[in-house]
Amino acid sequence: MALWTAISAPAATPYEETASRRHWYNSFIRPAKDNPQEQLAYADSLRAANRLSAAGKQYRLLTVFWPEAAEASKAQQAYAHILDEQRKWQDAFDEYTYLIEHYAGTFAYNDILQRQFEIAETVMNTPKGKFLFFPGFMSPERAVPMFEKILEHAPEWEKAPELQYLVGLANELSQQYELAVAAYLTTQVRYPETPFAEQAADHRAMCLEHISHEEPNNEAALDEAWSAVHQFVTRYPSSDKTPNMLKLSDTLLNRRAHMAYNRAAYYDSIAHQPKAALLEYQDFVRLFPHSDWTPQAQKRIEALTHLVEPTNEHTHTGS
């Protein structure tokens, strides 16, 4: 992780700052030196002596007091790197973001993106709240804004498909299944020819199946889950996950059939609406011709047809 290099240059001409300072405390805390060149050299010397906190403060003050100086980008990168070394992940990520947004073209862009990516993965996989012998708890959703920020800065980066997939995975691990489904679908749509599209399709189907269990009376959720599984099998027939997906497809299809049959039975036996029941049974047989409930539905269609049609004929004759 060699993102920092001490670079100091002697002052050539007096520097005059024209930009506004970036923090309210600059009226109370002053940099150690009178110009950005000497300030950078001083901060570098502190860093070389392994006085990281003191060096970080002086790098920070350089960027506050002289944000447009040539040395400001170097100071900003060094400050972010010190926070990184101190394992202050969120602060380090934020300062790398500031570097990207304010000093573009003055540093190795892909190296910074890569380091932000690594930080975000660390945050996703590291327990929060660890104390003494207590292990803490996982909080992977903390990484989602990080992944999204990197995507915002580099939507065409080679790791963009993986980043978009990880947005979904972090949400899934946080049990934010609807957010995960949306992120996985974005991965499939934006990066369809990458390996992460297949992984996203797999996880999207499983998240939808989970939602359908959490909301057992939500027919739309069940239909969407079955559709996602069917799409996976169709698009990735040679995947090692396809056999399990085929089994899941059968399970979901059976659940859909049962729900549709129960709806027809409700109109038949509880609501006592024979016309509506007949239509529901007919739709059921058309959609699920091989289900366990199809023979029963066909019997009810025959019975209800004899009941409903004479009523219709009597109504027609009387008119």
C-alpha positions as CSV (number, residue, x, y, z in Angstrom):
1,M,0.0,0.0,0.0
2,A,2.6,2.6,-1.2
3,L,0.3,5.5,-1.8
4,W,2.4,8.1,0.0
5,T,5.7,9.6,-1.0
6,A,7.3,12.5,0.8
7,I,7.9,15.3,-1.7
8,S,9.2,18.6,-0.7
9,A,10.3,21.5,-2.8
10,P,11.9,24.8,-1.9
11,A,9.9,28.0,-2.4
12,A,10.3,29.5,-5.8
13,T,8.0,32.5,-5.5
14,P,5.8,33.6,-2.6
15,Y,2.4,31.9,-2.6
16,E,-0.8,33.9,-2.3
17,E,-4.0,31.9,-1.6
18,T,-7.2,33.1,-3.3
19,A,-9.5,30.2,-2.5
20,S,-11.7,30.1,0.5
21,R,-10.5,27.9,3.4
22,R,-12.2,24.6,3.9
23,H,-12.9,24.5,7.7
24,W,-14.2,26.8,10.3
25,Y,-11.4,26.2,12.8
26,N,-8.7,27.9,10.7
27,S,-9.1,31.2,12.7
28,F,-8.0,29.4,15.9
29,I,-5.3,26.9,14.7
30,R,-2.4,28.0,12.6
31,P,0.0,25.9,10.5
32,A,3.5,25.6,11.8
33,K,5.2,27.4,8.9
34,D,4.4,30.5,6.9
35,N,4.1,29.1,3.4
36,P,2.9,25.8,1.8
37,Q,6.4,24.7,0.7
38,E,7.9,24.9,4.2
39,Q,4.7,23.5,5.7
40,L,4.9,20.4,3.5
41,A,8.6,19.9,4.3
42,Y,7.8,20.2,8.0
43,A,4.9,17.7,7.8
44,D,7.0,15.3,5.8
45,S,9.7,15.4,8.6
46,L,7.1,14.6,11.2
47,R,5.9,11.7,9.1
48,A,9.5,10.4,8.6
49,A,9.9,10.5,12.4
50,N,6.8,8.3,12.7
51,R,4.9,11.1,14.5
52,L,1.8,10.3,12.5
53,S,-0.8,12.2,14.4
54,A,1.3,15.4,14.4
55,A,2.1,15.0,10.7
56,G,-1.6,14.4,9.9
57,K,-2.5,17.6,11.7
58,Q,0.1,19.6,9.7
59,Y,-0.9,18.1,6.4
60,R,-4.4,19.0,7.2
61,L,-3.6,22.5,8.1
62,L,-1.7,22.9,4.8
63,T,-4.9,22.0,2.8
64,V,-7.0,24.3,5.0
65,F,-4.8,27.4,4.6
66,W,-3.4,26.9,1.1
67,P,-6.0,24.7,-0.7
68,E,-4.8,25.8,-4.2
69,A,-1.1,25.4,-3.7
70,A,0.8,22.8,-5.6
71,E,1.6,21.1,-2.3
72,A,-2.0,20.8,-1.2
73,S,-2.7,17.7,-3.3
74,K,0.4,16.0,-1.8
75,A,-0.6,17.0,1.7
76,Q,-4.2,15.8,1.1
77,Q,-3.0,12.4,-0.1
78,A,-0.6,12.1,2.8
79,Y,-3.2,13.0,5.3
80,A,-5.7,10.4,3.9
81,H,-2.9,7.8,4.0
82,I,-2.1,8.5,7.6
83,L,-5.8,8.0,8.6
84,D,-5.6,4.8,6.5
85,E,-2.6,3.6,8.4
86,Q,-4.4,4.4,11.7
87,R,-7.3,2.2,10.5
88,K,-9.7,5.1,10.7
89,W,-11.5,3.6,7.7
90,Q,-14.4,6.1,7.3
91,D,-12.2,9.2,7.8
92,A,-9.6,7.8,5.4
93,F,-12.2,7.0,2.8
94,D,-13.7,10.5,3.1
95,E,-10.3,12.2,2.7
96,Y,-9.5,10.1,-0.4
97,T,-12.9,11.2,-1.7
98,Y,-11.9,14.9,-1.1
99,L,-8.6,14.2,-2.9
100,I,-10.5,12.8,-5.9
101,E,-13.1,15.6,-6.0
102,H,-10.7,18.6,-5.5
103,Y,-7.3,17.5,-6.9
104,A,-8.1,15.5,-10.0
105,G,-5.1,14.8,-12.3
106,T,-2.5,15.3,-9.6
107,F,-2.2,11.7,-8.3
108,A,-2.5,8.1,-9.4
109,Y,-6.2,7.9,-9.8
110,N,-6.6,4.1,-10.1
111,D,-4.4,3.5,-7.0
112,I,-6.7,5.7,-4.9
113,L,-9.8,4.0,-6.3
114,Q,-8.3,0.6,-5.5
115,R,-7.5,1.7,-2.0
116,Q,-11.1,3.0,-1.5
117,F,-12.4,-0.3,-2.8
118,E,-10.3,-2.2,-0.3
119,I,-11.4,0.0,2.6
120,A,-15.1,-0.4,1.6
121,E,-14.6,-4.2,1.6
122,T,-12.9,-4.1,5.0
123,V,-15.8,-2.1,6.4
124,M,-18.3,-4.5,5.0
125,N,-16.6,-7.5,6.5
126,T,-15.4,-6.1,9.9
127,P,-17.6,-6.4,13.0
128,K,-18.6,-3.1,14.5
129,G,-18.5,-2.3,18.2
130,K,-15.7,-4.8,19.2
131,F,-14.8,-4.3,22.9
132,L,-12.4,-6.5,24.9
133,F,-13.8,-10.1,24.6
134,F,-17.0,-9.0,22.9
135,P,-16.9,-9.8,19.2
136,G,-19.1,-6.9,18.1
137,F,-21.8,-7.2,15.4
138,M,-21.7,-7.2,11.6
139,S,-22.9,-4.0,10.0
140,P,-22.2,-4.4,6.2
141,E,-24.7,-1.7,5.2
142,R,-22.0,0.8,6.3
143,A,-20.1,-0.1,3.1
144,V,-23.0,0.7,0.8
145,P,-22.4,4.5,0.6
146,M,-18.7,3.8,0.0
147,F,-19.3,1.4,-2.9
148,E,-21.8,3.9,-4.4
149,K,-19.4,6.8,-4.0
150,I,-16.7,4.9,-5.9
151,L,-19.2,4.1,-8.7
152,E,-20.2,7.8,-8.8
153,H,-16.6,8.7,-9.5
154,A,-15.7,5.8,-11.8
155,P,-18.7,4.2,-13.5
156,E,-16.5,2.8,-16.2
157,W,-13.8,1.5,-14.0
158,E,-12.9,-2.1,-14.5
159,K,-14.2,-3.0,-11.1
160,A,-17.5,-1.2,-11.5
161,P,-19.5,-4.4,-12.1
162,E,-18.1,-5.9,-8.9
163,L,-18.8,-2.7,-7.0
164,Q,-22.4,-2.7,-8.1
165,Y,-22.8,-6.3,-7.2
166,L,-21.3,-5.6,-3.7
167,V,-23.9,-2.9,-3.2
168,G,-26.5,-5.7,-3.5
169,L,-24.5,-8.1,-1.4
170,A,-24.0,-5.6,1.5
171,N,-27.7,-4.8,1.5
172,E,-28.5,-8.6,1.4
173,L,-26.2,-9.3,4.3
174,S,-28.0,-6.5,6.2
175,Q,-31.3,-8.1,5.4
176,Q,-32.4,-5.1,3.3
177,Y,-33.7,-7.5,0.7
178,E,-35.7,-5.0,-1.4
179,L,-32.6,-2.7,-1.7
180,A,-30.5,-5.7,-2.6
181,V,-32.9,-6.8,-5.3
182,A,-32.7,-3.3,-6.9
183,A,-28.9,-3.3,-6.8
184,Y,-28.6,-6.8,-8.2
185,L,-31.0,-5.9,-11.0
186,T,-28.9,-2.8,-11.8
187,T,-25.8,-5.1,-12.0
188,Q,-27.6,-7.4,-14.5
189,V,-28.8,-4.5,-16.7
190,R,-25.6,-2.4,-16.7
191,Y,-23.0,-5.2,-16.9
192,P,-24.8,-8.2,-18.5
193,E,-21.7,-9.8,-20.0
194,T,-19.7,-9.9,-16.8
195,P,-19.4,-12.8,-14.3
196,F,-21.1,-10.5,-11.7
197,A,-24.3,-10.4,-13.7
198,E,-24.7,-14.2,-13.1
199,Q,-23.9,-13.8,-9.4
200,A,-26.4,-10.9,-9.2
201,A,-29.1,-12.9,-10.9
202,D,-28.6,-15.8,-8.5
203,H,-28.7,-13.6,-5.4
204,R,-31.6,-11.5,-6.7
205,A,-33.7,-14.7,-7.2
206,M,-32.8,-15.9,-3.6
207,C,-33.7,-12.4,-2.1
208,L,-37.0,-12.4,-3.9
209,E,-37.7,-16.0,-2.7
210,H,-36.9,-14.8,0.9
211,I,-39.3,-11.8,0.5
212,S,-42.0,-14.2,-0.7
213,H,-41.6,-16.2,2.5
214,E,-41.7,-13.1,4.6
215,E,-44.9,-12.0,2.9
216,P,-46.7,-15.3,2.3
217,N,-49.9,-13.7,1.1
218,N,-48.1,-11.4,-1.4
219,E,-48.9,-13.0,-4.7
220,A,-46.9,-10.4,-6.7
221,A,-43.8,-11.1,-4.6
222,L,-44.2,-14.9,-5.2
223,D,-44.7,-14.3,-9.0
224,E,-41.6,-12.1,-9.1
225,A,-39.5,-14.7,-7.3
226,W,-40.6,-17.4,-9.7
227,S,-39.9,-15.2,-12.7
228,A,-36.4,-14.3,-11.4
229,V,-35.6,-18.0,-11.0
230,H,-37.0,-18.9,-14.4
231,Q,-34.9,-16.1,-16.0
232,F,-31.8,-17.4,-14.3
233,V,-32.3,-20.9,-15.7
234,T,-33.1,-19.6,-19.1
235,R,-30.0,-17.3,-19.3
236,Y,-27.5,-19.5,-17.5
237,P,-28.5,-23.1,-18.4
238,S,-24.9,-24.3,-17.9
239,S,-24.3,-22.7,-14.5
240,D,-23.5,-24.9,-11.5
241,K,-26.4,-23.2,-9.7
242,T,-29.0,-24.2,-12.3
243,P,-29.9,-27.6,-10.8
244,N,-30.8,-26.0,-7.5
245,M,-32.6,-23.2,-9.4
246,L,-34.7,-25.8,-11.2
247,K,-35.7,-27.3,-7.9
248,L,-36.5,-23.9,-6.5
249,S,-38.6,-23.1,-9.7
250,D,-40.7,-26.2,-9.1
251,T,-41.2,-25.3,-5.4
252,L,-42.2,-21.7,-6.3
253,L,-44.5,-22.9,-9.1
254,N,-46.2,-25.3,-6.6
255,R,-46.7,-22.4,-4.2
256,R,-48.1,-20.2,-6.9
257,A,-50.5,-23.0,-7.9
258,H,-51.7,-23.5,-4.3
259,M,-52.3,-19.8,-3.9
260,A,-54.2,-19.5,-7.1
261,Y,-56.3,-22.6,-6.2
262,N,-57.1,-21.2,-2.8
263,R,-58.3,-17.9,-4.4
264,A,-60.7,-19.9,-6.6
265,A,-61.8,-22.0,-3.6
266,Y,-62.5,-18.8,-1.6
267,Y,-65.0,-17.5,-4.3
268,D,-66.4,-21.0,-4.4
269,S,-66.9,-22.1,-0.8
270,I,-66.7,-18.9,1.3
271,A,-67.8,-16.0,-0.8
272,H,-70.4,-18.2,-2.7
273,Q,-69.8,-16.4,-6.0
274,P,-70.1,-19.2,-8.5
275,K,-69.4,-17.1,-11.6
276,A,-66.2,-15.6,-10.1
277,A,-65.2,-19.1,-8.9
278,L,-65.7,-20.6,-12.3
279,L,-63.5,-18.0,-13.9
280,E,-60.8,-18.4,-11.3
281,Y,-60.8,-22.2,-11.7
282,Q,-60.6,-21.9,-15.4
283,D,-57.6,-19.5,-15.2
284,F,-56.0,-21.9,-12.7
285,V,-56.3,-24.9,-15.0
286,R,-54.9,-22.9,-17.9
287,L,-51.9,-21.6,-15.9
288,F,-51.2,-24.8,-13.8
289,P,-52.4,-27.8,-15.9
290,H,-50.2,-30.3,-14.1
291,S,-50.5,-29.2,-10.4
292,D,-51.7,-31.4,-7.5
293,W,-54.9,-29.4,-7.4
294,T,-55.8,-29.4,-11.1
295,P,-58.0,-32.5,-10.9
296,Q,-60.1,-30.9,-8.1
297,A,-60.3,-27.7,-10.1
298,Q,-61.5,-29.5,-13.2
299,K,-64.3,-31.2,-11.1
300,R,-65.4,-27.8,-9.8
301,I,-65.4,-26.3,-13.3
302,E,-67.7,-29.1,-14.5
303,A,-70.1,-28.6,-11.5
304,L,-70.0,-24.8,-11.6
305,T,-70.6,-24.8,-15.4
306,H,-73.9,-26.7,-14.9
307,L,-74.8,-24.3,-12.2
308,V,-73.9,-21.1,-13.9
309,E,-75.0,-21.7,-17.5
310,P,-78.7,-22.5,-16.8
311,T,-78.8,-19.2,-14.8
312,N,-77.4,-17.4,-17.8
313,E,-79.8,-19.0,-20.2
314,H,-82.8,-18.2,-17.9
315,T,-81.7,-14.6,-17.7
316,H,-81.3,-14.5,-21.5
317,T,-84.8,-16.0,-22.1
318,G,-86.5,-13.7,-19.7
319,S,-85.1,-10.7,-21.4
